[in-house]
């Protein structure tokens, strides 16, 4: 069964699936409250142009013991799965038919927390990675643009309980961002599940 037949996103050189109501409201509310309370949030520093800057959001990295992950010059060693995160992973694996061994939690406290333009194309993700992005809390706009271009080609509103799946060649040809906004918005929690291939 394909959960996403009703919502294809037809972009060239991409495989995107979006399900606006993947979770019922009660479950989404429960997961959001529990994850906000139990996650040991961090705000690491990144180096840009010789200066240190705090990442503009809070984050945590969980996964199997071998699922260390390097991006933005930082190496993240995984925290062990909590019962809730293991439950969410099992539900996604069953829905997608793909193994997942790690998850990055990003917590956007307000509209000034953001994620800059990037592709999830690190070597340890493999050639055509699957990224399953579960969204809880406030709605934020998710932009896509072609690599090498500055114009936004497509935007989605990622709302409470929605699931976006990127797979196939998407990361080769596209970048995505969650831009800052001056509009009032509630805190948002985003979980991006993936498969780290430690033998690469």
C-alpha positions in Angstrom: 0.0 0.0 0.0 1.3 3.4 -0.9 0.3 6.0 1.6 1.1 8.9 -0.7 -0.8 8.1 -3.9 -3.1 11.1 -3.2 -0.3 13.6 -2.9 2.6 13.3 -5.5 5.0 16.2 -5.9 6.0 16.2 -9.5 9.4 17.8 -9.8 12.0 16.8 -12.4 14.9 14.7 -11.1 13.2 14.2 -7.8 11.1 11.6 -5.9 9.0 13.5 -3.3 6.0 12.2 -1.4 3.9 14.4 0.9 1.2 13.4 3.3 -0.4 16.3 5.0 -2.2 14.3 7.7 0.1 11.3 8.3 -0.6 11.5 12.1 -3.9 12.1 13.8 -4.0 15.2 15.9 -4.0 13.5 19.3 -0.9 11.4 18.5 0.9 14.4 17.1 0.1 16.5 20.2 1.3 13.7 22.5 4.6 13.0 20.6 5.4 16.8 20.4 4.9 17.3 24.2 6.9 14.2 25.1 9.8 14.9 22.7 10.1 18.5 23.8 10.3 17.5 27.4 12.6 14.5 27.2 15.1 15.6 24.5 18.5 16.8 25.7 18.7 19.7 23.3 22.0 21.2 22.2 23.0 24.3 20.2 26.4 23.5 18.7 28.7 26.2 17.2 29.7 26.1 13.6 32.7 27.9 12.0 32.0 30.4 9.1 34.6 32.7 7.7 36.9 32.0 10.6 34.2 32.9 13.3 32.1 30.7 15.5 28.3 31.0 15.3 25.6 29.1 17.1 23.4 26.9 14.9 20.1 28.8 14.5 18.0 26.1 16.1 18.3 23.3 18.8 19.1 19.8 17.8 19.7 16.2 19.0 21.0 13.1 17.1 19.8 9.6 17.9 20.5 6.3 16.3 22.1 2.8 16.3 25.5 2.7 17.8 27.4 2.8 14.5 25.3 5.7 13.1 27.7 8.7 13.6 27.1 11.5 11.2 29.2 14.4 10.0 27.7 17.6 8.5 28.5 21.3 8.7 31.9 20.4 10.0 30.5 18.7 13.1 30.5 15.0 13.9 27.5 13.7 15.8 27.7 10.6 17.9 24.2 9.1 18.3 22.3 9.0 21.5 20.5 5.6 22.1 16.9 5.3 21.0 14.3 6.3 23.5 11.1 4.1 23.6 9.1 6.8 21.8 11.7 7.4 19.1 12.0 3.6 18.6 8.2 3.4 18.2 8.2 6.3 15.7 11.0 4.6 13.7 9.1 1.3 13.6 6.0 3.0 12.3 8.0 4.7 9.6 9.9 1.5 8.6 6.6 -0.3 8.3 5.0 2.5 6.2 8.0 3.0 3.9 9.4 -0.5 3.6 12.9 0.8 4.1 15.4 0.4 7.1 16.2 3.6 9.1 18.9 3.7 11.7 19.2 7.3 12.8 17.1 10.5 13.3 18.1 14.2 13.5 15.7 16.2 15.7 15.6 20.0 14.9 13.7 22.3 17.3 12.7 25.6 15.8 11.8 27.8 18.8 10.3 30.7 16.8 10.5 32.2 13.3 14.1 33.3 13.8 15.3 29.7 14.0 16.0 28.3 10.6 17.8 25.9 8.3 19.8 27.2 5.4 20.0 25.9 1.8 21.5 22.5 1.7 21.2 19.0 0.2 21.3 15.8 2.3 24.1 14.4 0.2 26.8 13.3 2.7 28.7 10.2 1.6 27.5 8.1 4.6 23.9 8.5 3.4 24.7 6.5 0.2 24.0 7.4 -3.4 20.2 7.9 -3.4 19.3 8.4 0.3 15.8 8.2 1.7 15.0 11.1 4.1 11.7 10.8 6.0 10.8 14.2 7.6 8.1 14.2 10.3 6.8 17.6 11.4 5.3 18.4 14.8 4.1 21.8 16.1 4.0 25.1 14.3 3.8 25.2 10.5 6.8 26.4 8.6 7.4 26.9 4.9 9.8 24.4 3.2 11.4 25.7 0.0 13.1 23.7 -2.8 15.4 25.0 -5.5 17.6 23.5 -8.2 21.3 23.2 -7.4 23.2 26.0 -8.9 20.1 28.3 -9.1 18.8 30.9 -6.7 15.1 30.9 -7.6 12.7 28.9 -5.3 11.0 26.4 -7.6 8.5 25.0 -5.1 7.3 25.5 -1.5 5.4 23.4 0.9 3.7 24.2 4.2 4.9 21.5 6.6 2.2 21.4 9.3 1.6 19.5 12.5 1.5 15.7 11.8 2.7 15.9 8.2 5.3 13.6 6.6 7.6 14.5 3.7 9.6 11.7 2.1 12.6 12.5 -0.2 14.3 9.7 -2.1 15.9 8.6 -5.3 18.0 11.4 -7.1 16.4 14.3 -5.2 19.5 15.2 -3.2 21.7 15.2 -6.4 19.7 17.9 -8.1 17.8 19.9 -5.4 18.5 21.9 -2.3 16.0 22.8 0.5 15.7 25.3 3.3 13.4 26.4 6.2 13.9 30.2 6.0 13.6 32.7 8.8 10.2 34.4 9.0 8.9 37.5 10.8 5.4 36.0 10.9 4.3 34.7 14.3 4.7 30.9 14.5 4.5 28.3 17.2 7.6 26.2 18.1 8.2 23.4 15.6 9.9 20.0 16.0 11.2 18.3 12.9 12.4 14.7 12.9 14.4 13.5 9.8 14.9 9.8 9.8 17.6 8.3 7.5 19.9 5.3 7.0 23.6 5.9 7.8 25.8 3.5 5.9 28.9 3.2 8.1 30.8 0.8 5.7 31.2 3.5 3.1 
